[in-house]
């Protein structure tokens, strides 16, 4: 059975646990795993790691700093109204569209 993830690429999130707790950023990529424990997200500017790469024809090599994946349960969407962490819910609009909303304030998240 396919799992419905409530976070999407481009969402503003805040890290809730771990060494990067409190940092905010935009989701650059959502990585769906085969099992629920494998779902991860890459957040811009958060959980930076250094990677030592060899020189190749495409790149000069050296130490590259990039974002590492974080488990999806360790991030929460930022409420657009209150600017705090919130959970995501779903509702239907009058025109029949299904949209996401922030449970903290009731503000609609989807564009």
Secondary structure, DSSP 8 states (H G I E B T S, - for coil): -----S--TT-EEEE-SSTTTT-EEEEEEEE--SSGGG-EEEETTSSEEEEEE---SS---EEEEEE--EEGGGEEEE-TTT-SEE-EEEEE-TTS-EEEEETTT--B---
